[in-house]
Amino acid sequence: MALPTFSIPRIKDWLNLLGFEVIDEHYLCHSTLLGEIKEQKKGRITNMFANIAPKMGSVCVLTAKKREWPLTPIRPRVRYRTVFQPAVRTASMLDHDKN
């Protein structure tokens, strides 16, 4: 029975829809596909493949963090004071009578 395989972008999209943020993506297990090789040479060759083509690893480890959103919006507590300044301060009949 074969297990379903999903692409990395599809998994990232699912995580994003569920409210996760992908922090790190790391690939492991770079295969040499060269058959029988001594362990010492195999380590060097795998490191070379990891440096040349890092996304060719057969295992991908995604690190994701759940984003936390508050349920209620936080309102600022700053209150602005409005100062009433009338256009005409006082009505004076003395200025009117001079004309």
ZAMARGU-4260 file (C-alpha; in steps of 0.2 Angstrom, whole numbers, plus 5000, padded with zeros to 4 digits):
<rodrens>
0) 5000/5000/5000 | 5008/5016/4994 | 5007/5032/5005 | 5002/5048/4997 | 5016/5060/4994
5) 5013/5079/4994 | 5025/5092/4987 | 5034/5104/4999 | 5024/5120/4992 | 5008/5111/4995
10) 5012/5107/5013 | 5018/5125/5016 | 5002/5131/5009 | 4992/5120/5021 | 5002/5126/5035
15) 4999/5144/5030 | 4980/5141/5029 | 4981/5133/5047 | 4989/5148/5054 | 5007/5142/5054
20) 5022/5152/5049 | 5037/5142/5041 | 5053/5147/5049 | 5065/5135/5042 | 5067/5122/5028
25) 5081/5110/5029 | 5085/5095/5017 | 5094/5079/5023 | 5100/5062/5016 | 5109/5066/5000
30) 5111/5050/4991 | 5126/5046/4980 | 5117/5033/4970 | 5135/5026/4966 | 5133/5010/4974
35) 5146/5002/4985 | 5158/5016/4991 | 5169/5016/5006 | 5162/5026/5021 | 5176/5039/5021
40) 5173/5043/5003 | 5154/5042/5005 | 5154/5056/5018 | 5164/5068/5007 | 5153/5065/4992
45) 5137/5067/5002 | 5144/5084/5009 | 5148/5089/4991 | 5131/5085/4985 | 5123/5095/5000
50) 5134/5110/4995 | 5131/5109/4976 | 5112/5105/4976 | 5105/5107/4994 | 5087/5104/4988
55) 5091/5087/4981 | 5090/5079/4998 | 5077/5065/5000 | 5071/5071/5017 | 5064/5089/5020
60) 5062/5095/5038 | 5050/5110/5040 | 5050/5120/5056 | 5034/5130/5058 | 5027/5141/5072
65) 5009/5144/5076 | 5004/5162/5074 | 4994/5169/5089 | 4981/5182/5085 | 4971/5191/5099
70) 4953/5188/5098 | 4948/5206/5102 | 4957/5221/5095 | 4968/5231/5106 | 4962/5249/5106
75) 4974/5263/5111 | 4971/5271/5127 | 4977/5288/5122 | 4963/5301/5123 | 4964/5317/5114
80) 4958/5333/5122 | 4949/5345/5111 | 4950/5363/5115 | 4935/5374/5110 | 4941/5390/5102
85) 4926/5401/5096 | 4929/5411/5081 | 4922/5427/5089 | 4928/5429/5107 | 4916/5443/5112
90) 4903/5454/5104 | 4906/5472/5106 | 4895/5486/5101 | 4909/5499/5104 | 4918/5493/5088
95) 4902/5494/5078 | 4898/5511/5083 | 4914/5519/5077 | 4910/5516/5059
</rodrens>
